[in-house]
């Protein structure tokens, strides 16, 4: 029996209320929620009166759920839910790398190798879509197993290309069914990676390669790194080796290295400087990297000199065969004479030569540059070091930088001293406080994500028998690295990850401080794509980046599409920012099909955390 008020409604609207009336009521309720929600966002901070703990061990609390519900209602009221999810790109874009369109570069007029260089201005903005994984893509194996075995379907190089790539490659790797296995004991250079590394150490006057760190070598730039086996060996010595190699259409050294969980990015010496400041690396290594070093009037060597720290080493293993007899040896000597002559002009010393390997050392004596001949390579003017893909320079940076400290004179500790921090204009107190903040933040992230992805929790909640390795995180990118505090916190906690520390070009340039700590890092303009292949990072992190970019010329949707491109399926994104920026970010995350959760971390704070996971779209 119906109630009297239902009978009255039936008289007004008929036996069944019209759909338009119900829709009007629903929209009115949403509008009221939006109005009251926007004026009282602190309501959710008062859900519980208990103090916020240092570590947020239970991220499914009522307070966090209330924040999520609030954002969902706000997003609905703003109409974001009506925005369509983006479609997947066509199959031919599975390995798409923006800014490296060789055909477009040729049409614009780039030649003499520059068509293989980075030219974002020549790349046309196509339809917005999500770069899909290949049909045979599989989640990478958990580190360290993933260092030695990768899925062949995850990289662009085909089986035929792999098998036809030469005897050296066959010695280094084995292809079994759908896997590529890397055997670090086999030959990178003639007698094997370990023997080669030990040979370099002995040529430098060390007892073994385990003494690299004590000799001041902590960071290595590995040019044309092959398949990353030398870098993998250096990582085992607790050295940080960053691989750079040119973009390759038919499969890439960079893609393979990143798939193995090793630091790498696309970069070359064709026409532009690398996006690193001067005095960045302790060692630059080139083993059969294909660069003719005495071309372009030695500007490639000048770029290496810019990147090397005082007292740093340049290791060159030439592609020629071993000399047989005095005649071949004399021919080889004559071939290297231009190199030796040029290196003297830039204050390098050839300290050792053995077989095909040559080691030069950059001077640590600042007076060397002023005592050279007048026709030697000139010194650059003050303030000339602007290393974001600027043209290669015909001049030497010189020794005027406050960071001109010989690598052999640095403190043996892995932490920077107060004097070293002062060079960067950072006080020890500020630096220490920043590290404590990030140690606490990392514990928060860890407690949020550990049940889902990290190796000390091998099973997901609710999964009876999940297939491994759904919990692997190895490659991490900090998109707004500041002092490198997140990287330092990972090291303090002894987590087996490495971090690509990115400093936006429009922010304060703290990259020298990051590099001096022995961390990998790079300058980047987030209005442009990052120089890497798709699906190469397990986790992306950014603190304050969205607010920072709000005044930039670029679109946040384009930024999120780029993040989706470089993030692996089932990879994670952690964004910390102000309430308004997180609100917009969550709408974008929904459009690109990420699973997103907003977390309110602190009472009375305008900061929110957005934790997202990229789904694995299987086809």
C-alpha positions as CSV (number, residue, x, y, z in Angstrom):
1,X,0.0,0.0,0.0
2,X,1.5,3.3,-1.1
3,X,2.0,6.2,1.4
4,X,-0.1,9.4,1.1
5,X,2.9,11.5,-0.1
6,X,3.5,9.1,-3.0
7,X,-0.1,9.4,-4.0
8,X,0.3,13.2,-4.1
9,X,3.4,12.8,-6.3
10,X,1.4,10.6,-8.6
11,X,-1.2,13.2,-9.0
12,X,1.4,15.8,-10.0
13,X,3.7,13.8,-12.2
14,X,1.6,10.8,-13.0
15,X,2.2,7.2,-11.9
16,X,6.0,7.4,-12.7
17,X,8.1,10.6,-12.4
18,X,9.7,11.8,-15.7
19,X,13.4,11.1,-16.3
20,X,14.1,14.8,-16.8
21,X,12.8,15.5,-13.3
22,X,15.0,12.8,-11.7
23,X,18.0,14.1,-13.7
24,X,17.4,17.6,-12.5
25,X,17.3,16.4,-8.8
26,X,20.5,14.5,-9.3
27,X,22.3,17.5,-10.8
28,X,21.0,19.8,-8.0
29,X,22.4,17.4,-5.4
30,X,25.8,17.4,-7.2
31,X,25.8,21.2,-7.4
32,X,25.1,21.5,-3.6
33,X,27.9,19.0,-2.9
34,X,30.3,21.0,-5.1
35,X,29.4,24.3,-3.5
36,X,29.7,23.1,0.1
37,X,32.7,21.0,-0.8
38,X,34.7,23.9,-2.3
39,X,33.9,26.2,0.7
40,X,34.7,23.6,3.3
41,X,37.5,21.4,2.0
42,X,38.9,21.2,5.6
43,X,35.8,19.2,6.6
44,X,37.7,16.0,5.7
45,X,40.6,17.0,7.9
46,X,38.3,16.7,10.9
47,X,37.0,13.2,10.2
48,X,39.3,12.0,12.9
49,X,40.9,14.0,15.8
50,X,43.8,11.6,16.3
51,X,47.2,13.1,15.3
52,X,48.7,12.1,11.9
53,X,51.3,9.4,12.4
54,X,54.8,9.7,10.9
55,X,54.2,6.7,8.7
56,X,50.8,6.2,7.0
57,X,50.6,2.4,7.4
58,X,46.9,2.1,6.5
59,X,46.0,4.1,3.4
60,X,42.5,2.8,3.3
61,X,41.4,4.9,6.3
62,X,38.1,6.7,6.5
63,X,39.8,10.0,6.1
64,X,41.5,9.0,2.9
65,X,38.4,7.5,1.5
66,X,36.4,10.6,2.3
67,X,39.0,12.6,0.3
68,X,38.6,10.2,-2.6
69,X,34.8,10.5,-2.6
70,X,35.1,14.2,-2.4
71,X,37.3,14.3,-5.5
72,X,35.1,12.0,-7.4
73,X,32.1,14.2,-6.7
74,X,34.0,17.4,-7.5
75,X,35.2,15.8,-10.8
76,X,31.7,14.7,-11.6
77,X,30.3,18.1,-10.9
78,X,32.9,19.8,-13.1
79,X,32.0,17.6,-16.0
80,X,35.4,15.8,-16.2
81,X,33.6,12.4,-16.3
82,X,32.1,13.3,-19.6
83,X,35.6,13.5,-21.2
84,X,36.3,10.4,-23.2
85,X,39.1,8.0,-22.4
86,X,41.9,8.3,-25.0
87,X,42.2,5.6,-27.6
88,X,45.2,3.4,-28.1
89,X,47.7,4.4,-30.8
90,X,48.1,2.3,-34.0
91,X,50.4,-0.7,-33.8
92,X,53.2,1.1,-35.7
93,X,53.7,3.4,-32.8
94,X,54.4,0.7,-30.3
95,X,58.1,1.9,-30.1
96,X,57.4,5.6,-30.8
97,X,60.1,8.0,-29.7
98,X,59.1,11.7,-30.3
99,X,61.7,14.2,-31.5
100,X,63.6,11.5,-33.4
101,X,61.7,11.3,-36.7
102,X,64.5,10.8,-39.2
103,X,62.2,11.2,-42.2
104,X,60.8,14.5,-40.9
105,X,64.3,15.8,-40.1
106,X,65.5,15.1,-43.6
107,X,62.5,16.9,-45.1
108,X,63.3,19.9,-42.9
109,X,66.9,19.9,-44.2
110,X,69.0,18.2,-41.5
111,X,71.9,16.2,-42.9
112,X,75.4,14.9,-42.3
113,X,74.2,12.9,-39.4
114,X,72.1,15.6,-37.8
115,X,68.9,13.9,-39.1
116,X,69.5,11.3,-36.3
117,X,69.8,14.0,-33.7
118,X,67.0,15.3,-31.4
119,X,64.8,17.8,-33.1
120,X,61.5,18.3,-31.3
121,X,60.7,21.4,-33.4
122,X,60.5,19.1,-36.5
123,X,58.1,16.6,-34.9
124,X,54.5,17.3,-35.7
125,X,51.9,17.0,-33.0
126,X,49.7,14.1,-34.0
127,X,46.5,12.7,-32.6
128,X,46.5,12.2,-28.9
129,X,46.6,8.5,-28.1
130,X,48.1,6.0,-25.7
131,X,51.2,4.1,-26.9
132,X,50.3,0.4,-26.7
133,X,52.6,-2.4,-25.6
134,X,53.6,-5.0,-28.2
135,X,51.5,-8.1,-28.5
136,X,54.1,-10.3,-26.8
137,X,55.0,-7.9,-24.0
138,X,55.5,-9.3,-20.6
139,X,56.1,-7.7,-17.2
140,X,60.0,-7.7,-16.7
141,X,61.5,-10.2,-14.3
142,X,62.3,-9.0,-10.8
143,X,65.7,-7.5,-10.2
144,X,68.4,-8.9,-10.1
145,X,67.1,-11.7,-12.3
146,X,65.9,-9.1,-14.8
147,X,69.4,-7.8,-15.2
148,X,70.5,-11.1,-16.9
149,X,67.3,-12.3,-18.6
150,X,64.8,-10.1,-20.5
151,X,61.7,-11.0,-22.6
152,X,62.5,-10.6,-26.3
153,X,59.0,-9.4,-27.0
154,X,59.7,-6.3,-24.8
155,X,62.4,-4.8,-27.0
156,X,62.3,-3.7,-30.6
157,X,65.2,-5.8,-31.9
158,X,63.9,-8.8,-33.8
159,X,65.2,-12.4,-33.5
160,X,66.7,-12.2,-37.1
161,X,68.3,-8.9,-36.4
162,X,69.7,-10.3,-33.1
163,X,71.1,-13.4,-34.7
164,X,72.7,-11.5,-37.6
165,X,74.3,-8.8,-35.3
166,X,77.7,-10.4,-35.2
167,X,79.9,-12.9,-33.3
168,X,80.6,-10.5,-30.5
169,X,76.9,-10.3,-29.8
170,X,76.4,-14.0,-30.0
171,X,79.2,-14.5,-27.4
172,X,77.5,-12.0,-25.1
173,X,73.9,-13.2,-25.3
174,X,71.9,-16.3,-25.9
175,X,68.4,-16.3,-27.4
176,X,66.2,-19.1,-26.1
177,X,62.5,-19.1,-27.1
178,X,61.1,-15.8,-26.0
179,X,64.1,-14.7,-23.8
180,X,67.4,-13.0,-24.2
181,X,70.0,-14.1,-21.7
182,X,73.0,-11.9,-20.9
183,X,76.1,-13.7,-19.7
184,X,78.3,-11.2,-18.0
185,X,81.2,-13.6,-17.9
186,X,81.4,-13.6,-21.7
187,X,83.1,-11.1,-23.9
188,X,82.3,-7.4,-24.0
189,X,85.9,-6.7,-24.9
190,X,88.0,-9.6,-25.9
191,X,88.7,-11.4,-22.6
192,X,85.4,-10.5,-20.8
193,X,83.9,-7.7,-18.9
194,X,85.6,-8.4,-15.6
195,X,89.0,-8.8,-17.2
196,X,88.5,-5.6,-19.2
197,X,87.5,-3.7,-16.1
198,X,90.5,-5.0,-14.2
199,X,92.7,-4.1,-17.1
200,X,91.5,-0.5,-17.0
201,X,92.1,-0.3,-13.3
202,X,95.7,-1.6,-13.6
203,X,96.4,0.8,-16.4
204,X,95.3,3.6,-14.0
205,X,97.8,2.3,-11.5
206,X,95.2,0.6,-9.2
207,X,95.4,-2.9,-7.8
208,X,91.9,-3.9,-9.0
209,X,88.7,-2.4,-10.2
210,X,87.3,-2.5,-6.7
211,X,89.6,0.5,-6.0
212,X,87.8,2.8,-8.6
213,X,85.8,4.4,-5.8
214,X,88.9,5.1,-3.7
215,X,90.6,6.6,-6.7
216,X,87.8,9.2,-7.0
217,X,85.8,7.4,-9.8
218,X,82.1,7.3,-8.7
219,X,80.2,8.3,-11.8
220,X,80.8,7.0,-15.4
221,X,79.3,8.1,-18.7
222,X,79.3,5.0,-20.9
223,X,79.0,6.1,-24.6
224,X,77.6,3.6,-27.0
225,X,77.2,1.1,-24.2
226,X,76.4,-2.0,-26.3
227,X,74.0,-4.1,-24.3
228,X,75.0,-2.6,-20.9
229,X,77.2,-5.4,-19.6
230,X,80.1,-3.0,-18.7
231,X,77.6,-0.8,-16.9
232,X,76.1,-3.8,-15.1
233,X,79.6,-4.8,-13.9
234,X,80.2,-1.2,-12.7
235,X,76.9,-1.3,-10.8
236,X,78.1,-4.4,-9.0
237,X,81.1,-2.3,-7.9
238,X,78.6,0.3,-6.5
239,X,79.5,2.8,-9.2
240,X,76.9,4.6,-11.2
241,X,77.3,4.2,-14.9
242,X,74.9,6.1,-17.2
243,X,74.6,4.7,-20.7
244,X,74.0,7.1,-23.6
245,X,73.6,5.9,-27.2
246,X,72.1,7.4,-30.4
247,X,68.5,6.7,-31.4
248,X,68.2,3.5,-33.4
249,X,65.2,2.7,-35.6
250,X,65.8,-1.1,-35.6
251,X,66.5,-1.7,-31.9
252,X,68.4,0.1,-29.3
253,X,71.2,-0.2,-26.9
254,X,69.4,2.2,-24.6
255,X,66.2,0.2,-24.7
256,X,68.0,-3.0,-23.9
257,X,70.0,-1.4,-21.0
258,X,66.8,0.1,-19.5
259,X,65.0,-3.2,-19.9
260,X,67.9,-4.8,-17.8
261,X,67.3,-2.2,-15.1
262,X,70.4,-0.1,-15.9
263,X,70.5,3.7,-16.2
264,X,70.4,4.8,-19.8
265,X,69.0,7.6,-22.1
266,X,69.2,8.5,-25.7
267,X,72.0,10.9,-26.5
268,X,74.8,11.4,-29.0
269,X,77.7,13.6,-30.0
270,X,76.5,14.6,-33.5
271,X,75.8,18.3,-33.2
272,X,74.7,19.2,-29.7
273,X,75.8,19.2,-26.1
274,X,74.4,16.6,-23.8
275,X,71.9,18.0,-21.2
276,X,74.4,17.8,-18.4
277,X,76.4,20.7,-16.8
278,X,80.2,20.9,-17.1
279,X,82.3,18.8,-14.7
280,X,79.6,16.1,-14.4
281,X,81.5,12.8,-14.6
282,X,84.6,11.2,-13.2
283,X,85.1,8.9,-16.2
284,X,83.9,8.8,-19.8
285,X,84.1,5.4,-21.5
286,X,83.9,4.6,-25.2
287,X,84.4,1.0,-26.2
288,X,83.9,0.6,-30.0
289,X,81.3,3.3,-29.8
290,X,81.6,4.3,-33.4
291,X,82.6,7.9,-32.9
292,X,85.4,9.4,-35.0
293,X,86.9,11.6,-32.2
294,X,89.0,13.8,-34.3
295,X,86.2,15.0,-36.6
296,X,84.7,18.5,-36.5
297,X,88.0,19.9,-35.4
298,X,87.9,18.0,-32.2
299,X,84.6,19.3,-30.9
300,X,83.6,15.8,-29.8
301,X,86.6,15.7,-27.5
302,X,85.9,19.2,-26.3
303,X,82.5,18.1,-25.2
304,X,84.0,15.2,-23.3
305,X,86.4,17.7,-21.7
306,X,83.4,19.8,-20.7
307,X,81.7,16.8,-19.0
308,X,84.8,15.5,-17.3
309,X,85.7,16.6,-13.8
310,X,89.3,17.7,-13.0
311,X,91.5,14.6,-12.8
312,X,88.9,12.5,-14.6
313,X,89.6,9.8,-17.1
314,X,88.7,9.2,-20.8
315,X,88.8,5.5,-21.7
316,X,88.9,4.7,-25.4
317,X,89.0,1.2,-26.8
318,X,89.4,1.5,-30.5
319,X,87.5,-0.6,-33.1
320,X,90.7,-1.7,-34.9
321,X,92.0,-5.2,-34.5
322,X,95.0,-6.1,-32.3
323,X,98.3,-5.0,-33.9
324,X,100.4,-7.7,-35.3
325,X,104.0,-6.8,-35.7
326,X,105.9,-3.5,-35.8
327,X,104.4,-2.4,-39.2
328,X,100.8,-2.6,-37.9
329,X,101.9,-1.0,-34.7
330,X,103.5,2.0,-36.5
331,X,100.3,2.4,-38.7
332,X,98.2,2.4,-35.5
333,X,100.6,5.0,-34.0
334,X,100.3,7.2,-37.0
335,X,96.5,6.9,-36.9
336,X,96.3,8.1,-33.3
337,X,98.8,10.9,-33.7
338,X,96.1,13.6,-34.4
339,X,94.2,12.5,-31.2
340,X,97.4,12.8,-29.1
341,X,98.2,16.2,-30.6
342,X,94.7,17.5,-29.9
343,X,94.5,16.1,-26.4
344,X,97.6,18.0,-25.5
345,X,96.0,21.2,-26.6
346,X,93.2,20.7,-24.1
347,X,95.5,19.7,-21.2
348,X,95.0,15.9,-21.3
349,X,97.8,13.4,-20.7
350,X,97.9,10.0,-22.2
351,X,98.8,8.0,-19.1
352,X,98.5,4.4,-20.4
353,X,98.1,2.3,-23.6
354,X,97.6,-1.4,-23.8
355,X,96.4,-3.4,-26.7
356,X,93.4,-1.5,-28.1
357,X,92.8,0.6,-25.0
358,X,94.0,4.1,-24.3
359,X,93.5,6.1,-21.1
360,X,93.8,9.9,-21.0
361,X,93.5,12.0,-17.8
362,X,92.2,15.5,-17.7
363,X,94.4,18.0,-15.9
364,X,93.6,19.0,-12.4
365,X,96.0,22.0,-12.7
366,X,94.0,25.1,-13.4
367,X,97.2,26.9,-14.7
368,X,97.6,24.5,-17.6
369,X,95.1,26.5,-19.7
370,X,96.9,29.8,-19.3
371,X,100.3,28.3,-20.2
372,X,99.2,26.9,-23.5
373,X,100.2,28.2,-26.9
374,X,98.2,31.0,-28.6
375,X,96.9,28.7,-31.4
376,X,95.5,26.1,-29.0
377,X,91.8,25.7,-28.3
378,X,90.5,28.9,-26.8
379,X,88.8,29.3,-23.5
380,X,85.1,30.0,-23.5
381,X,83.7,33.2,-22.1
382,X,82.3,33.3,-18.6
383,X,78.7,32.1,-18.3
384,X,78.9,30.2,-21.6
385,X,77.9,26.9,-20.1
386,X,74.2,26.4,-20.9
387,X,74.0,22.7,-21.6
388,X,70.4,22.0,-22.8
389,X,71.0,20.7,-26.3
390,X,73.1,23.8,-27.3
391,X,75.4,23.5,-30.3
392,X,78.8,21.9,-29.7
393,X,81.3,24.5,-28.8
394,X,84.8,25.1,-30.2
395,X,86.1,26.4,-26.9
396,X,87.0,24.9,-23.4
397,X,85.0,25.8,-20.3
398,X,88.3,26.2,-18.3
399,X,88.9,26.1,-14.6
400,X,87.0,29.1,-13.4
401,X,84.1,27.1,-11.8
402,X,83.9,26.8,-8.0
403,X,83.4,23.1,-8.6
404,X,86.9,22.8,-10.0
405,X,88.0,20.1,-7.5
406,X,90.2,17.2,-8.5
407,X,88.3,13.9,-8.1
408,X,91.3,12.5,-6.2
409,X,90.9,15.3,-3.6
410,X,87.3,14.7,-2.7
411,X,86.3,13.2,0.6
412,X,86.2,9.4,0.6
413,X,82.7,9.5,2.2
414,X,79.7,9.1,0.0
415,X,78.1,12.1,1.7
416,X,79.1,15.7,0.7
417,X,81.0,17.7,3.2
418,X,79.9,21.1,4.4
419,X,82.6,22.7,2.3
420,X,81.4,20.8,-0.8
421,X,77.8,21.8,-0.1
422,X,78.8,25.5,0.3
423,X,80.2,25.4,-3.3
424,X,76.6,24.8,-4.4
425,X,75.2,27.5,-2.1
426,X,73.5,25.0,0.2
427,X,73.9,24.9,3.9
428,X,74.5,21.6,5.7
429,X,71.4,22.1,7.8
430,X,69.1,22.7,4.8
431,X,70.5,19.7,3.0
432,X,70.2,17.5,6.1
433,X,66.6,18.7,6.7
434,X,65.7,17.9,3.1
435,X,67.1,14.4,3.4
436,X,65.0,13.8,6.6
437,X,61.9,14.9,4.8
438,X,62.5,12.5,2.0
439,X,63.4,9.6,4.3
440,X,60.0,10.1,6.0
441,X,58.2,10.5,2.6
442,X,59.8,7.4,1.3
443,X,58.6,5.4,4.3
444,X,55.1,6.8,3.6
445,X,55.3,5.8,-0.1
446,X,56.7,2.4,0.9
447,X,53.9,1.7,3.3
448,X,51.3,2.7,0.7
449,X,52.8,0.6,-2.1
450,X,54.6,-2.3,-0.4
451,X,51.5,-4.6,-0.2
452,X,51.2,-4.2,-4.0
453,X,54.6,-4.1,-5.6
454,X,57.7,-4.4,-3.5
455,X,59.8,-7.6,-3.3
456,X,59.5,-8.0,0.5
457,X,55.7,-8.6,-0.1
458,X,55.6,-11.0,-3.0
459,X,51.8,-11.4,-3.0
460,X,49.1,-8.9,-3.7
461,X,46.3,-8.5,-1.2
462,X,43.4,-10.7,-2.3
463,X,45.5,-12.7,-4.8
464,X,45.7,-16.4,-3.9
465,X,48.6,-17.3,-6.2
466,X,49.7,-14.4,-8.3
467,X,52.3,-15.1,-11.0
468,X,55.5,-13.2,-10.4
469,X,56.9,-10.6,-10.9
470,X,54.1,-8.2,-10.3
471,X,56.0,-6.5,-7.5
472,X,59.1,-5.3,-9.3
473,X,60.3,-1.7,-9.2
474,X,63.8,-1.0,-10.4
475,X,63.8,2.0,-12.7
476,X,62.6,5.2,-10.9
477,X,62.4,8.7,-12.3
478,X,62.1,11.7,-10.1
479,X,60.7,14.3,-12.4
480,X,61.5,17.3,-10.2
481,X,64.5,16.1,-8.2
482,X,65.6,19.3,-6.3
483,X,68.6,18.1,-4.2
484,X,68.2,14.4,-5.1
485,X,66.6,13.7,-1.7
486,X,64.5,10.8,-2.9
487,X,67.5,9.2,-4.5
488,X,69.5,9.6,-1.2
489,X,66.6,8.2,0.8
490,X,66.4,5.1,-1.4
491,X,70.1,4.6,-0.7
492,X,69.7,5.1,3.0
493,X,67.0,2.5,3.0
494,X,69.2,0.1,0.9
495,X,66.4,-0.3,-1.7
496,X,67.6,-2.0,-4.9
497,X,66.5,0.8,-7.2
498,X,68.2,3.5,-9.2
499,X,66.7,7.0,-9.8
500,X,67.0,9.2,-12.9
501,X,67.0,12.6,-11.3
502,X,65.5,15.1,-13.6
503,X,65.9,18.9,-13.0
504,X,63.4,21.0,-15.1
505,X,65.2,23.7,-17.1
506,X,62.9,26.4,-15.7
507,X,63.7,25.5,-12.1
508,X,66.8,26.2,-10.1
509,X,69.6,24.2,-11.6
510,X,70.5,21.8,-8.7
511,X,71.8,19.2,-11.1
512,X,75.5,19.8,-10.3
513,X,74.7,19.1,-6.6
514,X,72.9,15.9,-7.6
515,X,75.8,14.7,-9.8
516,X,78.4,15.5,-7.2
517,X,76.6,13.1,-4.9
518,X,77.2,10.3,-7.4
519,X,73.6,10.1,-8.7
520,X,72.5,10.0,-12.4
521,X,70.7,13.1,-13.5
522,X,69.8,15.2,-16.5
523,X,68.3,18.6,-17.4
524,X,65.0,18.4,-19.2
525,X,62.2,20.7,-20.4
526,X,58.9,18.9,-19.5
527,X,57.2,20.8,-22.4
528,X,59.1,18.3,-24.5
529,X,59.2,14.5,-24.6
530,X,61.9,12.7,-22.5
531,X,64.7,11.1,-24.6
532,X,63.9,7.4,-23.9
533,X,62.0,4.6,-25.4
534,X,58.4,3.6,-24.4
535,X,57.9,1.4,-21.3
536,X,61.3,2.0,-19.7
537,X,60.4,3.2,-16.1
538,X,58.6,1.3,-13.3
539,X,57.8,4.3,-11.2
540,X,57.5,8.1,-11.8
541,X,57.6,10.6,-9.0
542,X,57.1,14.3,-9.0
543,X,56.9,16.8,-6.1
544,X,55.5,20.2,-7.0
545,X,56.0,19.7,-10.7
546,X,52.4,20.3,-11.7
547,X,52.2,23.6,-9.9
548,X,55.6,24.6,-11.3
549,X,54.4,23.9,-14.9
550,X,51.1,25.6,-14.5
551,X,52.7,28.9,-15.8
552,X,54.6,27.1,-18.6
553,X,53.5,27.0,-22.2
554,X,52.9,23.3,-22.3
555,X,49.8,21.2,-21.8
556,X,49.4,19.1,-18.7
557,X,47.6,16.5,-20.8
558,X,50.6,16.2,-23.1
559,X,52.8,15.7,-20.0
560,X,50.5,12.9,-18.8
561,X,50.6,11.3,-22.2
562,X,54.4,11.4,-22.1
563,X,54.4,9.9,-18.6
564,X,52.2,7.1,-19.9
565,X,54.5,6.5,-22.8
566,X,57.6,6.0,-20.7
567,X,55.8,4.1,-17.9
568,X,55.7,0.3,-18.0
569,X,52.4,-1.5,-17.8
570,X,51.5,-1.9,-14.1
571,X,53.9,0.9,-13.3
572,X,53.2,3.5,-10.6
573,X,53.0,7.2,-10.5
574,X,53.3,9.2,-7.2
575,X,52.5,12.9,-7.5
576,X,52.6,15.3,-4.6
577,X,51.2,18.8,-5.1
578,X,48.6,21.3,-4.1
579,X,44.9,20.5,-4.0
580,X,44.0,22.2,-7.2
581,X,46.8,20.7,-9.2
582,X,46.0,17.2,-7.9
583,X,42.3,17.8,-8.8
584,X,43.3,18.5,-12.4
585,X,45.8,15.6,-12.4
586,X,43.2,13.1,-11.3
587,X,40.9,14.1,-14.2
588,X,43.8,13.6,-16.7
589,X,44.7,10.3,-15.1
590,X,41.2,9.1,-15.6
591,X,41.3,10.0,-19.3
592,X,44.5,8.0,-19.9
593,X,42.9,5.0,-18.0
594,X,45.1,5.1,-14.9
595,X,43.7,3.8,-11.7
596,X,44.0,6.8,-9.4
597,X,43.7,7.4,-5.7
598,X,43.9,10.7,-3.8
599,X,45.5,10.6,-0.3
600,X,45.2,13.4,2.2
601,X,48.5,13.2,4.1
602,X,48.4,15.9,6.8
603,X,45.8,17.9,8.8
604,X,45.3,21.5,7.7
605,X,47.6,21.1,4.7
606,X,46.8,22.0,1.1
607,X,49.1,19.2,-0.1
608,X,47.6,16.0,-1.5
609,X,49.1,12.8,-2.9
610,X,47.9,11.2,-6.1
611,X,48.9,7.5,-6.4
612,X,48.2,6.0,-9.8
613,X,48.8,2.7,-11.5
614,X,48.9,2.2,-15.3
615,X,46.9,-0.9,-16.3
616,X,48.3,-3.6,-18.5
617,X,46.2,-3.5,-21.6
618,X,46.5,-6.9,-23.2
619,X,45.5,-7.5,-26.7
